[in-house]
Amino acid sequence: MVILEIVLKNYLAMNSKVLILTLEKRNLDILHTITCAVHQSFDLDHVYNTALDLVLTLKDVDMAFIYLISKDRKEAVLQAHRNLTEDYISRASRIPYPNGITWSLLNSGQVFNVEDIQKDKDVGPAGKQMGHRRGLGIPIILEGIVMDVIWLASYNTVKFSDAEVKLNVSIVTSIGTVS
């Protein structure tokens, strides 16, 4: 009986490691695809759309959207998106400076990992009405200046893990070379 328990424990541990390696390979494949898109095209819309399509394949990412700062730096303008509601788009496609969590992120240049968007005081009513719970905002920086932000949102109620943050920061860093 003891040998059977040891074999079963080893089998489960091995399967767990295989699953982790499979997920890591998939994440690296996504990063590679985005990096190739960046190097094959300097068309910002193409790169953004490729990135959004791919990040939606990640575990627990239900929505993805990108805001660009207007040339006069008075608005954040929704540039590309996936799975946003029409109501959100009509209400928040342009965010005036300095309103909301998007401008807080753009001004700070820091990654925001929000555990519960519904409780965050900086998230506006349009953002809360979409119903997602966690959000990851990553600034897109070019030559030391924050130019854009990509938001990933999920209905999951747990913050993005350190590994998820690291992967998505890598993706956004690749995108930043085109901005």
Order of alpha helices (4+ residues) and beta strands (2+ residues): alpha-alpha-beta-beta-alpha-beta-alpha-beta-alpha-beta-beta-alpha
